[in-house]
Amino acid sequence: MKLSIERGILLKALAQAQSVVERRNTIPILANVLIEADGSSVQFRATDLDIEVVDKATAMVVRSGASTVSAVMLHEIVRKLPDGALVTLEDEGVTGRLTVEAGRSNFSLATLPKEDFPIMASSDYAANFSIKASVLRRLFDKSKFAISTEETRYYLNGVYMHIAAVDGGNALRCVATDGHRLARIDADVPAGAGEMPGVIVPRKTVGELRKLLEDDDMSIAVSVSETKVRFATPDITLTSKVIDGTFPDYTRVIPQNNTRKLEVDAAEFAKAVDRVATVSSERSRAVKLSLAEDRLILSVNSPESGAAEEELAVAYGDEDLQIGFNAKYLLEIASQVDRENAVFMFNSSGDPTLMREGNDTSALYVVMPMRV
């Protein structure tokens, strides 16, 4: 195998590959990227056995072939090469070495047999559809903060993507929860997605997928089966196993009878919570909301470090209410709001609170209160 490729193109392809590779693994080949050159293109394939990413790039291929080399090391070398450099990769197939040349730089890297590289088995997908990158990005960006990190509740370690019934039709919905907060985001159902099985997309896959969604106008081809999900752009294909578990019935925790309505400027609210939470103890991070007519007082009282209080002008016309929350949860939910106003719906100081973005019903958040 021998090919020449521009440094910028190579770096972009390797960046995605090396982030999938597990740093600590017991199978040496999984630390490598499989480089396959043919015709006028080269593809870079990396896997951790749960996720596989294949990145295609244009190159001048002198001799077709394949090789595997440490993904992290090759990425580091290419990253340190000067901008605009032409990089030549060559593996003669007998030395067990891949040579990397650029200008006066020359590297010889150890390879492993390409036959040992595991290729993820293809799957029969139940649903295939196309969706705008901006829509997919919104679905995952606004829900991923609520993914649980508890390994024991593995079925909460991802985003549940499914088709849900809404007033007079269906929606493509992403839900994540860790038991303390919940995010539920809806989008229109793309053509071909109607028969999609509900799948739990793992946290790492959500992180890798995010890198494919920078271009708003790009269409992403999505394929879903009971065991796998695949996201593809013209150059990159990301295939992932889904979490083998049943996502709980999240509709049971979404309150239906919250009638006390608070409307507040989302940006001002987030800044105020951040300021008063500075003095809260790291362990509890509790902040108290005291509501009176058109007035909200945020307060923190920490025996170790002191106290803080800030008043905000808000729209509120119900009975006085005092309720406590974890400041981190409030900040994360408030930071999701794209619109000017955040609308909170309360019931009592011990019940879950609902939050929406203005009049937008396609994004909904639930946060559990805490004693303060």
Secondary structure, DSSP 8 states (H G I E B T S, - for coil): -EEEEEHHHHHHHHHHHHHHS-SS-S-GGGGEEEEEEETTEEEEEEE-SSEEEEEEEE-EEEE-EEEEEEHHHHHHHHHHS-TT-EEEEE--SSSSEEEEEETTEEEEEEEE-GGGS--------SEEEEEEHHHHHHHHHTTGGG----GGGGGGSEEEEEEEEETTEEEEEEEEE-SSEEEEEEE---TT-TT---EEEEHHHHHHHHTT---TT-EEEEEE-SSEEEEE-SSEEEEEE---S----GGGGS-S---EEEEEEHHHHHHHHHHHGGGS-TTT-EEEEEEETTEEEEEEEETTTEEEEEEEE-EE-SS-EEEEEEHHHHHHHHTT--SSEEEEEE--TTS-EEEEETTEEEEEEEE--B--
